[in-house]
């Protein structure tokens, strides 16, 4: 900023302090999401990613990546509770036709033999189509799912398993992966470690406070300069 009396004041410092405070707040928001997601089945923690020249472009330099580390597996013994013990995602079909990736494997079956999520989304097979069991059992306890995702339905007559489809497992970009990581009767808790989140957010709280103090000093200096000019 340039005052008429000829005193030059560089406002870049104030602007940078504001940008730094906003950046710290947005990063702390990411950590807050992780804390909230701690109890969510299949939630994967987010990590803040700050690109170059953040001091000039502010919060536009902030993005996040997803930590694909596998969370804690908990046994439920429910036939349609499915967890992945390795990296990968289930594909589910939304009502608008879009495909969503999830690690929340708490599924259910309707009367038509369709495998659905808890919210009614259709679970997709390895072929990319909604899974509809070729044999609809009279109870979900007769559904057996192998490590490779192949679904079998126990047949009382033959005392064997009838093939009924395959659950698709894909990478983060939607590419089908072949992996023996499907665990029937388990759910995956989040991969968030609360102590880690609290320790990391403390650093950004200190950074926010430091920049807030710097902003106050610069703002006071500017106010003092303007006040003195008014007295001349």
C-alpha positions in Angstrom: 0.0 0.0 0.0 1.2 3.5 -0.8 0.2 6.5 1.3 -0.2 10.0 -0.2 2.5 11.5 2.2 5.1 9.3 0.5 5.4 6.6 3.2 5.6 3.2 1.5 4.1 0.2 3.5 4.5 -3.3 2.1 1.2 -5.1 2.7 2.5 -8.4 1.4 3.4 -9.4 4.9 -0.2 -9.0 6.1 -1.5 -10.8 3.1 0.9 -13.7 3.7 -0.1 -13.9 7.3 -3.8 -14.1 6.3 -3.1 -16.8 3.7 -1.1 -18.8 6.2 -3.8 -18.6 8.8 -6.4 -19.7 6.3 -4.2 -22.5 5.2 -3.7 -23.7 8.8 -7.5 -23.6 9.3 -8.2 -25.7 6.2 -5.6 -28.2 7.1 -7.0 -28.5 10.6 -10.4 -29.1 8.9 -8.9 -32.1 7.1 -7.7 -33.5 10.5 -11.2 -32.8 11.9 -12.7 -34.9 9.2 -10.4 -37.8 10.1 -11.4 -37.6 13.7 -15.1 -37.6 12.8 -14.4 -40.6 10.5 -12.7 -42.6 13.1 -15.8 -44.7 13.9 -17.0 -45.0 10.3 -16.7 -48.4 8.7 -14.3 -48.4 5.7 -13.3 -44.7 6.2 -9.8 -43.9 4.9 -7.9 -41.0 6.4 -7.1 -37.9 4.3 -3.6 -36.4 4.2 -3.1 -32.7 3.4 -1.0 -32.0 0.3 0.4 -28.5 -0.2 1.8 -27.6 -3.6 4.5 -25.2 -4.5 4.1 -21.4 -4.2 1.5 -21.7 -1.5 2.7 -18.4 -0.1 1.4 -16.7 -3.3 -1.7 -18.7 -4.2 -3.0 -19.4 -0.7 -5.5 -22.2 -0.1 -5.6 -23.0 -3.8 -2.3 -24.8 -3.2 -4.0 -27.2 -0.7 -5.4 -30.5 -1.7 -5.5 -33.9 -0.1 -4.6 -37.5 -0.8 -6.2 -40.7 0.6 -4.2 -43.0 2.9 -4.9 -46.5 1.4 -3.5 -48.3 4.4 -5.8 -51.1 5.5 -7.8 -50.4 8.7 -8.5 -52.8 11.5 -10.6 -55.8 10.6 -13.3 -56.9 13.0 -15.1 -60.2 12.9 -18.9 -60.1 12.7 -19.7 -63.6 11.3 -22.4 -62.1 9.2 -22.4 -63.7 5.8 -22.8 -60.4 3.9 -20.3 -58.5 5.9 -17.3 -58.3 3.6 -13.9 -56.7 4.2 -10.8 -56.3 2.0 -7.5 -57.3 3.7 -5.5 -55.5 1.0 -5.7 -52.3 -1.1 -8.8 -52.0 -3.3 -12.4 -51.0 -3.4 -15.9 -52.3 -4.0 -17.9 -50.7 -6.8 -21.4 -49.7 -6.1 -24.0 -48.2 -8.5 -25.8 -45.0 -7.5 -29.4 -44.2 -8.5 -28.1 -41.6 -10.9 -26.0 -44.2 -12.8 -22.7 -43.0 -11.4 -20.2 -45.5 -9.8 -18.8 -45.0 -6.4 -15.9 -46.7 -4.7 -16.1 -47.8 -1.1 -14.5 -50.1 1.4 -17.7 -50.4 3.5 -18.7 -54.0 2.8 -21.8 -54.2 5.0 -24.1 -55.6 2.3 -27.6 -57.0 2.2 -29.7 -59.1 -0.2 -33.2 -58.3 -1.5 -35.9 -60.8 -2.5 -34.7 -60.7 -6.1 -31.2 -61.9 -5.1 -29.5 -58.5 -5.7 -26.6 -57.6 -3.4 -27.0 -54.0 -2.1 -25.3 -51.6 0.3 -26.9 -50.5 3.5 -28.3 -47.4 1.6 -29.7 -49.5 -1.4 -26.8 -49.0 -3.9 -26.2 -52.0 -6.1 -22.9 -53.8 -5.7 -21.1 -54.5 -8.9 -19.5 -57.7 -10.1 -16.1 -58.2 -11.6 -17.8 -57.7 -15.0 -19.1 -54.3 -14.0 -22.7 -55.3 -13.7 -25.0 -55.3 -10.6 -24.7 -58.6 -8.8 -27.9 -60.7 -9.0 -27.5 -64.2 -7.5 -28.3 -66.8 -10.1 -29.6 -68.9 -7.2 -31.6 -67.1 -4.5 -31.1 -68.8 -1.2 -33.8 -68.9 1.5 -31.3 -67.5 4.0 -28.1 -65.5 3.7 -26.4 -68.1 5.9 -26.2 -70.3 2.8 -24.1 -67.7 0.9 -20.4 -68.4 0.8 -17.8 -66.0 -0.5 -14.3 -67.1 -1.3 -11.1 -65.1 -0.9 -11.2 -64.4 -4.7 -14.7 -62.8 -4.3 -16.5 -65.7 -6.0 -20.0 -66.2 -4.5 -21.5 -69.6 -4.0 -24.9 -70.7 -2.7 -25.2 -73.9 -0.8 -27.7 -76.3 -2.4 -29.5 -78.7 -0.2 -30.1 -81.2 -3.0 -26.5 -81.6 -4.3 -24.9 -80.7 -0.9 -22.6 -78.4 -2.9 -22.1 -74.8 -3.8 -23.7 -73.4 -6.9 -21.8 -70.5 -8.5 -23.7 -67.3 -8.2 -21.4 -64.5 -9.3 -18.2 -62.7 -8.3 -17.7 -59.5 -6.3 -15.5 -57.0 -8.2 -12.5 -55.5 -6.5 -10.9 -52.5 -8.2 -8.0 -50.1 -7.7 -8.5 -46.4 -6.9 -8.7 -45.6 -10.7 -11.4 -48.2 -11.2 -9.2 -50.9 -12.8 -10.2 -54.4 -11.9 -7.6 -56.1 -9.7 -7.0 -59.8 -9.0 -6.4 -60.4 -5.3 -7.2 -62.9 -2.7 -8.2 -60.3 -0.2 -12.0 -60.8 0.3 -12.9 -61.7 3.8 -16.4 -62.9 4.5 -17.8 -62.2 8.0 -15.6 -59.2 8.6 -15.9 -55.4 8.5 -13.0 -52.9 8.2 -12.8 -50.1 10.7 -11.2 -46.8 9.7 -7.4 -46.5 9.4 -7.4 -43.4 11.5 -5.1 -43.2 14.5 -6.5 -40.6 16.9 -3.2 -39.9 18.6 -1.6 -39.2 15.3 -4.3 -36.8 14.3 -4.1 -34.9 17.6 -0.3 -34.6 17.4 -0.3 -33.4 13.8 -3.1 -30.9 14.3 -1.2 -29.4 17.3 1.6 -28.3 14.9 -0.8 -26.4 12.7 -2.5 -24.8 15.7 0.9 -23.4 16.8 1.5 -22.2 13.2 -1.9 -20.5 13.2 -1.2 -18.7 16.5 2.3 -17.6 15.3 0.8 -16.1 12.1 -2.1 -14.5 14.0 0.4 -12.7 16.3 2.4 -11.6 13.2 -0.8 -10.3 11.7 -1.6 -8.3 14.8 1.9 -6.8 14.9 1.8 -5.7 11.3 -1.8 -4.4 11.6 -0.9 -2.4 14.7 2.1 -0.9 12.9 -0.1 0.0 9.9 -2.7 1.6 12.1 0.0 3.5 14.0 1.5 4.9 10.8 -1.9 6.0 9.5 -2.7 7.6 12.8 0.5 9.6 12.9 -0.1 10.8 9.3 -3.5 12.1 10.4 -1.9 14.2 13.0 0.5 15.9 10.6 
